Amino acid sequence: METLKFDLDAKPLREVNQFLHGDASLLDGKSVVIENPNGAHNIAVGLKSDVHVTIKGHAGYYAAGMNQLAKVTIEGSAGSGVAENMMSGVVHVKGFASNAAAATANGGLLVIDGDAGLRTAIALKGADVVVGGSVGSFSAFMAQAGNLVILGDAGEGLGDSIYEAKIFVRGTVKSLGADCEEKTTSQEDRKILADLLAKAGHSDVNPDSFKQYGSARTLYHFHVDNAGAY
Amino acid sequence: MCGIVGLLVRNPKMRDSIGELMLPMLIGMTERGPDSAGLAMFGPSVAANERKFSLYSGTADFNWTKLGHDFEKHLSIKAKVEPKVNHAVLTTTLEPDTVKIWLKEHYPQLHLLSVGQLMDIYKDVGTPAQVADRYDFKNFKGTHLVGHTRMATESAITPAHAHPFTAGEDWCLVHNGSLSNANSLRRKLQYEGIEFETDNDTEAACRFLQWRMREGDDLETALNHGFEELDGFYTLLMGTSNQLALVRDPFGCKPAIIAEHDDYVAIASEFRSLAHLPDIKNAKVFEPSPKEMYVWKL
């Protein structure tokens, strides 16, 4: 496979991103390596072809945001909003991720090997997120669809005001948010979890060691007793 | 927005180049804080019976030599004045209270930025690169420092409103964030006899910690009181004679990233400011948890 190298010490990020936004037929299947990212913001945002991008170091804010089709690997840590509003593709953070990872993501898979910050998968709309470490407080806040798998612990207010997203936690949960409750894992959900663990490189982890959380559905349906509140 | 940086050099051989190590850190935070910048530098100590006073004049044509002569003539005591553009460090054995009263009486236009045996403070308006260049930050030597780049959101852009702020000898604080109850804190603290120099929200946080420590709290207890009373978003970085301390608000609204290396500990709002530190690849880089106190000692 052809590999192209860009050094952000030598080339402005805007030019690298413009290259990555080029004609999909020319980019599909290509490998691109970005060296010296040095925490720059917006690396590899808005990709829309099946290109493989490897970021050799720490990325700043919004790395691989709005991703479609592309496979982006960050070999260091990621700043706030990694893979935010991702539509499809795969984003893999080998280090830790800061706040709001995969915020509002519609599709695709975000894998974080280390810890993730606060508000991970906030307003998730259908993507899958697998965190190898722990997540901070208010994760999966108002998450509508998709799956959040946490191999470590979760902070305060997990799944507050959650809709139909599913949360799987192997460690402890400091506290659950409003309207989030523990669920019994169905065979179907166990399969979703096992598949995600395999995709994220955690095939050795037993799906039965997780607890599942989801919506108690008392907040988001109209209830006639609350009519006076409107 | 605002940017914070902190650097504590563990390797004695690298302390003479602390200014050079710090410069890309401060400039790296320009986008977060382009309107003013400041630095608290903990350098070599003055003699045990001496203190240094960081002064700011506002104008570059201030006659610092005359100030030195006046000081020695009026108070019959030796004083060393080392000017740097519109800042100067005055070193004397006289008690701080006497110096403060004398300055207020004879040079009311001067701002007293800090008092201590180790710490000098420089702060001014301009981009971080301009401010660093103006005061020759690059050639500073010392053990640790606290720096700030400001994007003002709640009070005026003046050197006095720039960070760091101080709350006691060899004690300073910088802040990224905003406090929503700064005015009520200020009213409460003024009632306790705490004096304010500006209407800046960070100064309110700084004076709050000063008040708590005056009441006998150690830094950790004071910060725990801070978690209860400071309403808003903050990452606070503090410097004392022998340590740096960092806290983030319970909601983790404002960022911070830490690099711990055998040779140094570096703190910044974003990795961009740590990327060019020597051997950063082998540093332990991590994000501090909210509502937890991190302390590094010399």
Interface residues (C-beta under 8 A of the other chain):
Chain A: N38 G39 A40 G57 H58 G60 Y61 G76 S77 G79 S80 G95 F96 S98 N99 D115 G117 L118 G136 S137 F138
Chain B: F251 G252 P255 E270 F271 R272 S273 L274 A275 H276 V285 F286 E287 S289 P290
